[in-house]
């Protein structure tokens, strides 16, 4: 068991999750994230006090997902669309996440660092800026294919793969049979 330092006990990191990138990245690797386990992992491993989960569009068919996200402890943020387009188009949440990160930097002086969950290269500039300002903890790539080549110069201090066996075992959805086997 790891012992937390005094500094870690005081840290209040905030996570920003690109929901579509997370879903598609893990799906491509043939597994699914367990939202409750993932939220616990973010809390325990990265000291995440608040975790924002960004979704591209609102659909009545996805109400169970939205409820599950909230029950798991995520703050759900939807992409704004004109009413006539809701449910019809894919929502790109990159600019919304970048805006919220910058808003957090300006308005929330109590947070320690940012954790980002995505492999999208559109976040490269803000990642570099946050590292320079010592306000960046880690970017978590859903899988190796979803990690933009723009991040190749990052050291492992600033990134990890959710698809790595050690991490995947902690955050993946397990059916009833797998859970029983894990407890034995």
BELNORBEL-V904912 format. One record per run of one state. SS is the DSSP state (a for helix, b for strand, c for the rest). FROM is the first residue (numbers start at 1). LEN is the number of residues. If there is no record, write none. Layout:
ss->SS from->FROM len->LEN
ss->SS from->FROM len->LEN
This chain:
ss->c from->1 len->5
ss->a from->6 len->5
ss->c from->11 len->2
ss->b from->13 len->6
ss->a from->19 len->10
ss->c from->29 len->4
ss->b from->33 len->1
ss->c from->34 len->1
ss->a from->35 len->12
ss->c from->47 len->1
ss->b from->48 len->8
ss->c from->56 len->4
ss->a from->60 len->12
ss->c from->72 len->3
ss->b from->75 len->4
ss->c from->79 len->4
ss->a from->83 len->3
ss->c from->86 len->8
ss->a from->94 len->14
ss->c from->108 len->6
ss->b from->114 len->4
ss->c from->118 len->3
ss->a from->121 len->12
ss->c from->133 len->3
ss->b from->136 len->6
ss->c from->142 len->2
ss->a from->144 len->3
ss->c from->147 len->2
ss->a from->149 len->3
ss->c from->152 len->4
ss->a from->156 len->3
ss->b from->159 len->3
ss->c from->162 len->3
ss->a from->165 len->7
ss->b from->172 len->1
ss->c from->173 len->3
ss->a from->176 len->8
ss->c from->184 len->1
